[in-house]
Amino acid sequence: ATTLKTPDDKEAEQRAENWYIETVAAVKQGIAPATKKSNSFASCADEAITLYEEKASRNIKSPRYVRELRIIYNRLKPMIGTQDIHNIDQSCWVKVRKTLLADKPTLSEKTLHQYKNAIQVCLSTCVERGIMKEDDKPRFVRESSGNQQDTPRTYFGGKEYKALITALRSNIAKHKRDKTRWIEDAEELRDFVLIDANTGMRVGELSNVRFCDVTIATERDSNKEYLEIRNIVGKRGRGGVCKSYYGAANAFKRCIARHGLTVENYITSETLIFKAYHRDMFREVLKAANLYKTNDRPPLKRDMKSLRSTYICFRLLNGVPVYDVANNVRTSVQVIDSNYAKHLSILTSSTINKSDYNLATDED
């Protein structure tokens, strides 16, 4: 039952008639009638955001992830906001998917997956709150969009990587010359690239790393410095250890200085190493250096995820066992083999298969 919120009989009758027509139309379209507010998708989505904001405050979840989750929920509410959370299932997702594609036919499968994941997050939060049981939570069917497992990841080859580093330096010089407000961002981007490409960390994982999570270690035989990163927070939850290659140490020291810390006291700081996420600037650097797309047919796009792929591919081509690579980047041997190893040309290894190969030049 619901109130018509008017003392006027004629207006109440008109509102009741409108409600009836809208409800019948919704049922014919397969949309469940509106439910009480506390169990509606919109209300549960708001509760999910509140819970994730609390997790972000304790560095369990990324603040950026919470912001993106809120944006998606705001787009989903007009579609399914009034539906009872118990009626959210595969058929509901199919309707949401059709609505999204009708509004924007070029929407990628990756973006659609983010919407589906946001719905699943809301359902999982309801389980945490006791609104539904784990066994009652629906399982969404995975849509087939081609053989994604057989698609190679984009990465930077040896010459391309050196061109990227040169482009990043030029980007810094340009902002200094023009005296823009993006000088520090350009410097931070260069160091993010160097650390990511030398650790193979996911973008979200590296964005969540604090100074206190990093130790500057020294290789006993070569006396070269590298990084050991712990308490990693990202796609696989919290935990794990990542060891960098040698090219990350100097970049990390620049990050220390940029925050006004020293090599002696940085370990006590719980501040995030990187202040911002520079995806847009990185894209502009790639385009300016003609590195944004590969030479494949059809061309594939490179982005910040390509830095993780670069680490993996270079390590494999350098003869590092697949298991060791998978362990350091916190994924399975099967994923490494399916998405990276099987697509690497053995001819490529002749140019970089050197035991002292480093993903940074002497200047870095």
C-alpha positions in Angstrom: 0.0 0.0 0.0 1.1 3.6 -0.6 -0.3 7.0 0.0 -1.4 9.3 -2.8 -0.3 12.3 -0.8 -3.3 14.6 -1.5 -6.6 15.4 0.3 -8.3 16.2 -3.0 -10.5 13.3 -4.1 -10.3 14.0 -7.9 -6.5 14.5 -7.8 -6.2 11.3 -5.7 -8.3 9.4 -8.3 -6.1 10.7 -11.1 -2.9 9.8 -9.3 -4.2 6.3 -8.6 -5.1 5.9 -12.3 -1.7 7.0 -13.4 0.0 4.7 -10.9 -2.1 1.8 -12.2 -1.2 2.5 -15.8 2.5 2.8 -15.0 2.5 -0.4 -12.9 0.8 -2.4 -15.6 3.2 -1.1 -18.3 6.1 -2.0 -16.1 4.9 -5.5 -15.4 4.4 -6.1 -19.2 8.0 -5.1 -19.7 9.1 -7.6 -17.1 9.9 -4.9 -14.5 8.8 -5.7 -10.9 6.6 -3.1 -9.2 8.2 -0.6 -6.9 9.1 -1.9 -3.4 9.4 -0.3 -0.1 12.3 2.1 0.0 14.5 0.1 2.4 14.7 -2.9 0.1 14.9 -1.0 -3.2 18.0 -1.2 -5.3 18.5 2.6 -4.9 18.5 2.4 -1.1 20.8 -0.7 -1.1 23.1 1.0 -3.6 23.4 4.0 -1.2 24.2 1.6 1.7 26.9 0.0 -0.5 28.5 3.4 -1.1 28.4 4.2 2.6 30.1 0.8 3.4 32.7 1.2 0.7 33.5 4.8 1.8 34.2 3.4 5.3 36.5 0.8 3.8 38.3 3.4 1.7 38.9 5.5 4.9 40.8 2.4 6.3 42.7 1.9 3.0 40.9 -1.4 2.3 39.3 0.0 -0.9 40.4 2.6 -3.3 38.7 6.1 -3.1 38.8 6.2 -6.9 36.9 2.9 -7.0 34.2 4.3 -4.7 33.8 7.4 -6.8 33.4 5.4 -10.0 30.9 3.1 -8.2 28.8 6.1 -7.2 28.8 7.3 -10.8 27.5 3.9 -12.0 24.9 3.7 -9.3 23.6 7.1 -10.3 23.1 5.9 -13.9 21.5 2.6 -12.8 18.9 4.2 -10.4 16.6 5.5 -13.2 16.6 2.0 -14.7 16.2 -0.3 -11.7 16.2 2.0 -8.6 12.7 1.2 -7.5 13.0 -2.6 -7.9 13.2 -4.9 -4.8 16.8 -6.0 -4.4 15.5 -9.7 -4.3 14.2 -9.2 -7.9 17.6 -8.3 -9.3 18.7 -11.3 -11.3 20.1 -12.3 -14.7 16.9 -11.2 -16.6 17.1 -7.8 -14.9 20.8 -7.4 -16.0 19.8 -8.3 -19.6 17.3 -5.5 -19.6 19.9 -3.1 -18.1 22.4 -4.1 -20.7 20.0 -3.6 -23.5 19.1 -0.1 -22.2 22.7 0.9 -21.9 23.5 -0.3 -25.4 20.4 1.4 -26.8 21.6 4.7 -25.3 25.2 4.1 -26.5 25.7 1.3 -29.0 29.5 1.7 -29.0 29.7 0.9 -25.2 32.6 -1.6 -24.7 32.2 -5.0 -23.0 34.7 -3.7 -20.4 32.4 -0.9 -19.4 29.3 -3.2 -19.4 31.3 -5.5 -17.1 31.8 -2.5 -14.7 28.0 -2.0 -14.5 27.4 -5.7 -13.9 30.1 -5.7 -11.2 28.5 -2.7 -9.5 25.2 -4.6 -9.3 27.0 -7.6 -7.8 28.7 -5.3 -5.3 25.3 -4.0 -4.2 24.0 -7.6 -3.8 27.1 -8.6 -1.8 26.6 -5.7 0.5 23.0 -6.8 1.1 24.4 -10.2 2.2 26.8 -8.4 4.6 23.8 -6.4 6.0 21.6 -9.5 6.4 19.0 -8.4 3.9 19.5 -11.5 1.9 21.4 -14.8 2.3 24.4 -15.8 0.3 22.6 -18.7 -1.2 19.8 -16.3 -2.4 22.2 -14.0 -4.2 21.9 -14.5 -8.0 24.8 -15.6 -10.1 25.1 -13.7 -13.4 25.9 -15.6 -16.6 29.1 -14.5 -18.3 28.3 -13.1 -21.8 30.5 -14.3 -24.6 32.1 -11.5 -26.6 34.7 -13.3 -28.6 37.6 -15.3 -27.4 39.0 -12.8 -24.9 41.3 -15.3 -23.3 43.2 -15.6 -26.6 43.6 -11.8 -27.0 47.2 -10.6 -26.5 47.8 -7.8 -24.0 49.3 -4.6 -25.4 52.8 -3.8 -24.2 55.8 -1.6 -25.1 58.7 -3.3 -26.9 62.3 -2.3 -26.2 62.5 0.6 -28.7 58.9 1.7 -27.8 59.6 1.7 -24.1 62.7 3.9 -24.6 60.6 6.2 -26.8 58.0 6.4 -24.0 60.6 7.4 -21.4 61.9 10.1 -23.8 58.3 11.3 -24.4 57.7 11.5 -20.6 60.9 13.6 -20.1 59.8 15.9 -23.0 56.4 16.3 -21.3 58.0 17.4 -18.1 60.3 19.9 -20.0 57.2 21.3 -21.9 55.3 22.0 -18.7 58.4 23.6 -17.1 59.0 25.7 -20.1 55.4 26.9 -20.3 55.2 27.3 -16.5 52.0 25.4 -16.2 50.4 24.1 -13.1 50.9 20.5 -14.2 54.7 20.3 -13.6 54.4 18.1 -10.6 51.8 15.9 -12.3 54.2 15.4 -15.3 57.0 14.4 -12.9 54.8 12.1 -10.9 53.5 10.4 -14.1 57.1 9.7 -15.2 57.8 8.0 -11.9 54.6 6.1 -11.9 55.5 4.7 -15.3 58.9 3.6 -14.2 57.7 2.0 -11.0 54.8 0.2 -12.7 56.9 -1.1 -15.6 59.5 -2.4 -13.2 57.0 -4.1 -10.8 54.2 -5.3 -13.0 51.7 -4.0 -10.4 48.1 -3.3 -11.4 47.3 0.4 -11.8 44.9 0.3 -8.8 47.4 -1.6 -6.7 50.2 0.9 -7.3 47.9 3.8 -6.7 47.1 2.4 -3.2 50.7 1.9 -2.1 51.9 4.0 0.9 55.5 4.9 1.7 55.4 2.6 4.7 54.7 -0.3 2.5 57.9 0.0 0.5 61.4 -1.1 1.5 64.5 -0.1 -0.6 66.6 -3.2 -0.7 70.0 -4.0 -2.2 71.0 -6.9 -4.4 73.8 -8.7 -2.6 75.8 -9.7 -5.7 75.3 -6.6 -7.9 74.9 -4.0 -5.2 71.9 -2.6 -7.2 68.9 -1.2 -5.4 65.3 -2.5 -5.9 62.0 -2.2 -4.1 60.0 -4.6 -1.9 56.4 -3.7 -1.7 54.0 -5.3 0.9 50.4 -4.8 2.1 49.3 -4.6 -1.5 45.6 -3.6 -1.8 43.9 -4.2 -5.1 41.9 -6.6 -7.3 43.0 -9.7 -5.2 42.3 -8.1 -1.8 45.0 -7.2 0.6 48.4 -8.9 1.0 51.2 -10.3 -1.1 54.7 -9.1 -1.8 56.0 -7.6 -5.0 59.7 -7.2 -5.8 60.7 -4.6 -8.4 63.4 -4.7 -11.0 66.3 -2.2 -10.6 64.7 0.7 -12.6 62.2 1.5 -9.9 64.5 2.6 -7.0 65.5 6.0 -8.3 61.9 6.8 -9.3 60.8 6.0 -5.8 63.5 8.2 -4.3 62.1 11.1 -6.4 58.7 10.4 -4.9 60.2 10.6 -1.4 61.7 14.0 -2.1 58.5 15.3 -3.7 56.6 14.6 -0.5 59.3 16.4 1.6 60.5 13.1 3.1 63.9 11.6 3.3 65.3 8.1 2.7 65.8 7.8 6.4 62.3 8.7 7.6 59.9 7.9 4.7 59.1 4.4 6.1 57.1 6.1 8.9 54.7 7.8 6.5 51.3 6.3 5.7 50.8 8.8 2.9 50.1 7.4 -0.6 53.1 7.6 -2.9 51.2 9.1 -5.8 48.9 12.0 -5.2 46.7 11.6 -8.4 45.8 9.3 -11.2 47.3 10.6 -14.5 45.4 8.6 -17.1 44.5 11.5 -19.3 48.0 13.0 -19.3 49.4 9.5 -20.1 47.1 9.1 -23.1 48.2 12.5 -24.4 51.9 11.6 -24.1 51.2 8.3 -25.9 49.4 10.1 -28.8 52.2 12.8 -29.1 54.8 10.0 -29.3 52.8 7.9 -31.7 52.6 5.1 -29.2 48.9 5.1 -28.5 48.1 2.3 -30.9 50.1 -0.8 -31.8 51.0 -1.9 -35.3 48.7 -4.9 -35.2 45.9 -5.4 -37.6 43.6 -4.0 -36.4 45.5 -1.7 -34.2 45.2 -2.2 -30.4 45.2 0.7 -27.9 47.8 1.1 -25.2 47.0 2.5 -21.8 48.3 2.3 -18.2 47.5 -1.4 -18.1 50.1 -1.8 -20.8 52.8 -1.0 -18.2 52.0 -4.2 -16.3 52.0 -6.1 -19.6 55.4 -4.7 -20.4 56.9 -6.0 -17.2 55.5 -9.4 -17.8 56.5 -9.7 -21.4 60.1 -8.4 -20.7 60.5 -10.9 -17.9 59.3 -13.8 -20.0 61.5 -12.8 -22.9 64.4 -12.5 -20.5 64.0 -16.1 -19.6 62.4 -15.7 -16.2 60.2 -18.8 -15.4 56.5 -18.3 -15.9 55.7 -19.4 -12.3 58.1 -16.7 -10.9 56.5 -14.0 -13.1 53.0 -15.0 -12.1 53.9 -15.1 -8.4 55.4 -11.6 -8.5 52.4 -10.1 -10.3 49.8 -12.0 -8.2 48.1 -14.0 -10.9 48.0 -17.5 -12.2 50.4 -19.3 -14.5 47.4 -20.0 -16.8 46.7 -16.3 -17.2 50.3 -15.6 -18.0 50.5 -18.4 -20.5 47.2 -17.6 -22.2 47.4 -13.9 -22.4 51.2 -13.2 -22.7 53.5 -16.1 -23.3 51.8 -17.7 -26.2 51.6 -14.4 -28.1 55.3 -13.5 -27.8 57.5 -14.0 -30.8 60.8 -15.8 -30.0 62.5 -13.5 -32.5 61.8 -10.5 -30.2 63.9 -12.0 -27.5 67.1 -11.6 -29.5 66.9 -7.8 -28.9 66.3 -7.8 -25.1 67.3 -11.2 -23.9 70.1 -9.9 -21.8 70.6 -10.7 -18.1 71.4 -7.1 -17.3 68.5 -5.6 -19.2 66.8 -2.8 -17.3 63.5 -1.1 -17.9 65.1 2.3 -17.4 68.0 4.3 -18.9 71.1 5.4 -17.0 69.5 8.8 -16.4 66.6 7.3 -14.6 
